[in-house]
Amino acid sequence: MPTSCFLNSSSAPVVPLLAFDHATAANSQGIVIVSVAPSCSFPRSSSTIFLTKLILYLLLFSFLVTHTHAQPTLPSSQFSVCALNANGLVSPIKLAHVGALLTKLIPHFFALSETKRRSSMGSRLPLSNYEIFEELGVQCSSLPLAKWGIVLGIRKDIQVVACVPLSGISLCGRVVAVDVIIPLPAGASVPHRVFAVYAPCDPNLDPLSHGFWEHLTDAVRQTSSSWSLFGNLNATVSAAERASDNVQARRLLTKFLMETNGADLWCLTPDCNHHIDWTCRGWCSHNGNIIDRVIVSQEALDNFEIHTDPTWVPGTDHRAIVANVVLRTPLLGVWAIHHPPYCLHLPTPPPHFRFPGKLDKHKFSQFAEMVDRTIEADKGNLEADVTTDASFVDRYERLTKIMDLAASSIFGRNKRFTHQDKKVTSPLIQRLVARTRHLGGAISIAHGHALLFSYGSLQLHNKLRLEFDLKRGGPVDSFTDFLIEARHACHRDLYVARKAEIIARAQRYDRGQIIKVLQGTSSKKLLGSASKFVPLPTALHSTQSTGVIETEPSAVVDITRKYFTDLYKRSPLPDKPKPWLTTPSVAAVRQHVEQDPFMWPVLATLPDFRAMLRKGNPRPSPGPDGWEKWCVKNLSDCALSLVLDLHNYIIINSRFPGDLKDMHLTYFHKRGVCTELSNWRGLLISNFLANSPMTWLNFQLSPYAAHMGIIPETQVATQPGVQTRDLISFLSSLKTWSRRSKTALYLLKRDQMKGSDYLFPSGFYNACKAYGLPSSIHALDQAAQSTTRCFPHTAFGIAEPIVVNGVTKQGGPMSPFKSTITTSLGHRYLNDIAQGDPDAVVVSSGSNRTGDLHQPIDSHSLTVTMTEATDDSYLVAKTHEALRHFTLEMERFQFSYRWLTSWAKTSAHVINSPDPPPKTLLFPSVTNKTGIDPWTVTEYRVPVLADEFSFLHTQVDNPKTRYTELRDIINSFVFPNFSICTPFTLIWKLVSQCIISRCRALLSLQQILHADACQVPLTTGAQSTGQTPYVMITVYTDARHQEGHEA
């Protein structure tokens, strides 16, 4: 029977009263009265019993009335916890039993300690409704094995805020901490932090565990909200909880409870003992220990119940503990907030069309034929000329219905994943289960019970009776004992059969995963290292009350709509002069463009349109109309010409008729707290025909801009044939030149806020005008971005649309080019300013500086002021004052188009300075405050790094750092675990896709020295069933070759 304890809202102790056989309630002081059964009875008359009951009922009623008026009812939040020491979590049998246990209990949180694996094992649990957080095991010092490791599972109806990083090497492999939101009635919520813990028996015996309890205490005391901690703590508190003593562990746990003000639920359960409620017991032992525990912050605990679960899990000497905890919450006015019920604005869009596999390529021709037949049946309406918006919308709607019908019929739609708990069964298992039931009936017949029995039970009884009579005189004296022994044997056979079936299923699953990888799918999914999908938030911080988190669907939807409305709102641009539009270098580019002008609009032909469809992402997400790019690509020429007419109508008229510009607005988590929308990146998904005109423009304009030299050479984005490693090589050469010429360099690394969706489209329009590009480009882009309806997707469905204007869609076809051509104005303006500045960096040879020219190339020089890669840039100068001047000019340029610098991510770098540089430097910027002139200078203090700088996460001209990164990647790689022997072909593919590919990408940006590459062989090992294959990987590159690397 579960043991329980009830605490009142003022943490009053439990007071046992005289036993009586009716329910009681708390008095006005808040003391909870626990009812228990009477221990003895006394002879009473009927009148005495009636009067006693009447008095008790009256007292009960008075207590309830007094308690109700003395203390109002507070909202409470309840959650359940399950904790189990798995003692290794790799066997398919154990995974199946643990999964069945958790499926039965369905706790809000569970902790599985001691996984003993360096690879992710939580993802192999047969659970789909939990988010898994895992701390991998730690490598043993003497053996190629792992120890410790813990898994924390959080049910998906609980909103996860963030995984909490923990400091202290002693907590590695032992503790996982996550902040969550516990929902309350009436739509409110409380923040809560959960800790899954696997504590050491004695921290002093293991150097890696030294200081464990001190570090855990600091982590808990730093928690500002309520908290709970559960797992295997390897310690007891009282003598009633242990069969053997561990004084040191008990002392540390007691100290932890005192310093954190934690309430141990087992300690608050008065009738628990290690004979009944044991959580760990040795083989063939009659007494156990209570070392798996649940601890909750004392001030937040209102009510609880804790017990052990009798479910047997193979391969461990522990039992699972289950606790139900009720948290006490403060009485705030927010609990009374009432939100209207939420109603979906639009139904959830259907799943995408199923893309045909290799064996179903014939479906493409079937789809094209079905579309052609449907078009032929409606030929009169579809072949009408598209000359007006009404005719455009008519053909567009008809084509939408035709393609939707044909694609649904031929390809079908993807099925949304639904986890199915497959029962472990087989014909043999079914026969053994039936035999077990019949044996139970046979035993009842042998006992002489007068019940109705099945024919199978009676038949089996008679059969076994004959066998018993033939074996009379054997080890079993009675027929009943013979039947019981037969049932025991049947249970053993049933366990063996289920074990064999579990292993066979695991082997089939692993074999299927291996075959998929060998046939061409990515091997990264086997490692569980792919980016974890974070679902859309079900709770968000309120925009009206500080510190309040809303969980009501209508409130979450309103917060989402308001956030993105404010985010995409465009405030008026400052009315300031723009000297970069007429700077000499921009004027020179304009003259060059006028000699060979760009022609627009240009109608697309059918071959050009097909060529455009072959470029880019072949299967982007469809917009609200459901048009798939790969479906349009596989249309016949007749059907595609109808789509081409719509495409060309938009280009010629610069109009997007109907609801063609409608977009889905979804968002994905980047970093930080999940309940803050500022930590999510908005993603706009538009329709195919809204994208195709802009794609066609980019298809024509990008090669022209590269041919005419509109984009500066030190801007790597949108430059055909230019890669980021070219920019890294240039910066490395600049650093080398500074060292050899003994020239000090001052650099400022800037990072722009958000991205190109913050850049006003007026920058692109100014650039087109300044460079002499046609005004029709401006008209088409303005038509694509004006009065666009965006439908926000939330965890509760699609909300009402928000209307945005002038938003450059992140990831759109013109987004990189628009950003690059806008910043090119500032880039060229800065180059012109530097021409007359003696502190500007001018790279030249030594012969050029001395005036002694030996070769014609010595007459050349290069002025370097700025390098860019999308929204990351470096400003370069010889002195701090010159760099401040360049910075202020660029700050004013980008603020004119509402692009702001993230000064928290900005850093300064001093290279080859004769004197030690200061720790920080001041840099000027604009003032982004209402009512203040933006040209007013605001100073920002920036940290300074000496003789080093990085770009694109690469330390420039630092092969030692790159070598350390490569070595750590290889040495920390862990092969996945399978229930079958890992084939060598899979090992090689894992090495090729997960190690060599990463090393190759890193080496392309920064090479390593030949001596470092050959100094030590870098080796990685894998653990597998029955074998331990080792793969040696040597990464080699020669620094003498500019592009040579080998892996």
C-alpha positions, 0 to 999 in steps of 0.5 A, a space after each residue: 500500500 502506498 504511504 502518504 503524508 499531507 501537509 497544510 499550507 502553513 507547513 504545520 506538522 501532521 498531528 495524529 488524533 484518536 481514531 474514528 471511522 469517519 472522514 475529518 477535516 482541518 481546523 481553523 489553524 490549518 492542522 491536517 487531521 488524518 483518519 485511521 481505522 479504529 484499533 479496537 471496539 467497545 460494546 455500545 448501545 444504539 442510542 450512544 452510537 447515534 449521539 456520538 455520530 451526531 456530535 462528530 458530524 456537528 464538529 466536522 461541519 463547524 471545522 469546515 465552516 471555520 476553515 473556509 472563512 479563515 483561509 481561502 482556497 489557493 490554486 495548486 499545481 500537481 505533478 508526478 515523478 518516477 525515478 529508477 536506477 537502471 544499472 545500465 541502459 543498453 539491453 533491449 530487454 531492459 529498454 522494453 521493460 523500462 518503457 512498459 513501466 513508464 507507459 503504465 505510470 505516465 509520470 510528468 517527470 522521470 529519471 533513469 540513473 546509471 545508464 553506463 553509456 557515452 552514447 545517447 540511450 534516452 532516445 532508444 526508449 520506446 516513448 514518444 510523448 516525452 522530451 529527453 534530456 540526457 547527461 552522458 556517462 563518463 569514460 572510465 580511466 582504466 577500461 574502454 567503458 563508461 560509468 554513471 550517466 542519467 536521463 531526464 524525461 519530461 512529458 510534452 504537456 509540460 512546457 520546457 523553459 530551458 536546460 540549465 547549464 551546471 558548473 563543476 566537473 563533479 556534476 558531469 554525468 550525474 546531474 541534469 537540470 531543466 526549468 519548466 512551467 507547471 500549469 495551474 487552474 484558471 490558466 496561470 502557471 508557476 516556474 519550477 526547476 527539476 533536478 535528476 541526480 545520480 549521487 556518488 556513494 562516497 565522493 572522497 573515493 573518486 577524484 571526479 566526484 570530489 565536491 559533488 554535494 557542495 556543487 549540487 548545493 550551490 546549483 540548488 541554492 541559485 534557483 529562484 523558483 521552487 524546485 524538486 530533485 529526484 533520483 538515486 542519492 545513494 544515501 539514507 537519513 534515518 536508521 529505519 531506511 537502511 539495512 547497512 550504514 554509510 555515515 559519510 553519505 548520510 552526513 552529506 545528505 543531511 547537510 544538503 537538506 539543511 542548507 537548501 531547506 529541502 523536504 525529503 518525502 521519505 523523511 516526512 512519511 512516518 510509517 516507511 521502513 526498509 523492509 517494505 519500502 526498500 528501493 535497493 536490495 541485494 540478491 536473496 536479501 530480505 532487507 533493503 535500503 531507501 536510497 532513491 529519493 525525492 526532495 522538494 523545496 520546503 516552502 513550496 511543498 503543499 501535499 505529497 504521496 510517495 511509494 515504490 512500484 512493484 514492477 520488476 525490471 531485469 538487470 537492476 537491484 532497484 525498484 522504481 519510486 513514484 511520487 505525486 507532489 502538490 506545490 503551494 502557490 502564492 495567492 495573486 490576483 493573476 489567478 483570477 484573470 479570465 481569458 475567453 475560450 480560444 477558437 481556431 481561425 483556420 484549420 491545420 493545413 493537411 500534411 505535405 504530398 508524399 514524395 515518391 521513392 526510387 521505386 515509384 518514379 513512374 508516379 511523376 508521369 502519372 501525375 503529369 498525365 492526370 493533370 493534362 487530362 483534367 486541363 483538357 476537360 476544362 480547356 476553355 476556361 484555362 486557356 483564356 488569356 490572363 490580362 486582368 487580375 480577375 482572369 489571373 485569380 480564376 486560372 490560379 484557383 482552377 490550377 490549384 484545385 487540379 494539382 491538389 486533386 492529382 497530387 492527392 490521388 497519385 502521390 498521397 499525403 504523408 501520414 503524421 507520426 503517431 507512436 503505437 505501443 506494440 505489444 510484445 507478442 508472437 504465436 508462441 507467446 500467445 500459446 504460453 499465455 493461454 496455457 498459463 490461464 488454463 493452468 490457473 483454471 486447472 489449479 482451481 479445479 484441483 482445489 475443488 472450487 465450484 466455478 465455471 471453467 473453460 473447456 481448455 482448463 478442464 481438458 488440461 486438468 485431465 491431461 496433467 492428471 494422467 501425467 501425474 498418475 504416471 509419475 506418482 512417487 516423484 519429487 511432488 507429492 500432491 497433484 496441486 503442487 504438480 500443477 503449480 510447478 507446471 505453471 512456474 515452468 510455463 512462466 519461465 518459458 513465457 519469459 524466455 519467449 518474450 525475451 527472444 521476441 524483444 531481442 529479435 525486434 530490436 535486431 530487426 529495427 537496428 538492421 533496418 536502420 543500418 540498411 537505410 544508412 547504407 542505401 544512402 540516408 544520413 548516418 547522423 540520425 544514428 548518433 542522436 546528435 541531430 538538432 533537437 526539435 523544440 515544439 512551439 511553446 504552450 506558455 509565454 511570458 506575459 506582455 502586460 505583467 512582469 514575471 507572469 507566464 501565460 498558459 491559456 491558449 487565447 493568451 498565448 495566441 495574443 502574445 504571439 500576434 502582438 510580438 510579431 506585429 511589433 517585431 515587423 512594425 516599420 517606424 519612419 526612417 530618420 530624415 538625414 543626408 545620405 552621402 553614400 548615394 553620391 560617393 565617387 566609387 558609387 558614381 563610377 559604378 553607375 557610369 559603368 552600368 549605364 554603358 551596359 544597362 540591365 534590362 527589366 522586366 524580362 519575360 521567362 520562356 519555358 526552357 528558362 523557367 524549367 532551368 530556374 526550377 532546377 536550381 535551389 532547394 528542390 523541395 521547399 515547404 509549400 505556402 498556404 495554397 499547397 503548391 509544391 515546387 517538385 510537383 510544378 517541376 514535373 508538369 508537362 509543357 502544356 500544363 507548365 505553360 499555364 503556370 508560366 503565364 501567371 508568372 509572367 503576368 506578375 513580372 510585367 504588371 508588378 502585381 500579385 492578385 488575390 491572396 497570392 501573397 499570404 504566408 505562413 508565419 512559424 518560428 524555431 528556437 535558437 537559444 535560451 529560454 523557450 518562453 521568451 519569443 525573442 529567443 525564437 527566429 520567425 520564418 515566413 513561408 510563402 506561396 510558389 507563385 509569390 516566390 517565382 518572380 523574385 527568384 527569376 529576378 535574382 536569377 537575372 540580376 546576380 550574374 549581372 551584378 557580379 559581371 559589372 562589379 557592383 558588389 565589392 570584392 571583400 563582400 563574399 555573400 552573393 559573389 559567384 565562385 567566392 567562398 568563405 575560405 577565400 575571406 579567411 585566407 585574405 584575413 590571414 594574409 593581412 595578419 601576416 603582412 602586419 607582422 612582417 611590415 611591423 604595422 599595428 592593426 586595429 579591428 572592430 568585429 561587429 555583429 548586426 541584430 537579427 538579420 536581413 528581416 530588420 533591413 528596410 527595403 528602402 536601402 535596396 531601392 536607394 542602391 538600385 537608384 544609385 547604381 542606375 538599375 531600372 525602377 521596375 525592380 523597385 516596383 516589383 519588390 514593393 508590390 511583393 512586400 506591401 500589405 502581406 497577410 501572415 498567419 502565425 502558427 502556434 501550439 494551439 493552431 493557426 491564429 488570425 493573420 497579422 498584416 506586415 509591410 516592407 518585411 524582407 523575408 528571411 531565406 527569400 530568394 532576393 534576401 541575400 542580394 538585397 542585404 549585400 547590395 545595400 551594405 555595398 553602398 556603405 562599403 564603397 562610401 567607407 573606401 572613399 573616406 579612407 582614401 585621404 586618411 593617413 591612418 587607413 590600412 594600405 597593403 603594399 610591398 616593401 619595395 613600394 613603401 621605399 620607392 624602389 620598384 623591382 617588378 611591375 606588381 610592386 606598383 600595386 597597393 590595396 586599401 583595406 577598410 572593411 570585410 563582410 560576410 552577410 551580417 558579420 563584418 570587420 572594420 580595419 584601421 591603423 589607429 584607434 581614432 581612425 577606427 572610431 571615425 570609420 565606426 561612426 560613419 558605418 553606424 550612421 549608414 546602417 541606422 539610416 535603414 534601421 540596421 543596428 549593431 549588437 554591441 554585446 557581441 562586438 569585440 575589438 582586436 589589436 594586432 602587432 601593437 608595440 605597446 600592450 593594448 588596454 582591456 577595453 576601448 570606447 567606440 561611438 554609435 548613434 542614439 536609438 531613443 525616441 525624442 533624441 537626434 539619432 546622430 547624437 553620439 553614444 559611446 560603447 565600451 568594447 573588450 579588446 583581444 591582443 594578437 588574435 581575431 576570429 571570423 566565422 568561428 575560425 581563429 585566423 592564422 592559428 593552426 594550433 587552435 584548429 588542431 586542438 578542435 580536430 583532435 577533440 572532435 575525433 577523440 570524443 566521437 562515440 559510435 552508436 550501440 546496436 543489438 547486432 554486430 556493427 558492419 565495417 561498411 557502416 563504421 566507415 560511413 559513420 567515419 566518412 559522414 560524421 568525422 571526415 566531413 567535419 574535419 574537411 570543412 574545418 580544414 578548408 577554413 584553417 589548415 594545420 601544420 604538418 608536424 601537428 597532423 603527424 605528431 600523434 595518430 588520432 584514434 576513436 573506438 566504438 563499443 558494439 555487441 560482442 566486438 569493440 572495433 577501433 578505427 584510426 583516423 589521421 587528419 593530415 594537411 600541409 601548411 605549404 599548400 594553400 588548398 591542400 588537405 587530406 582526411 
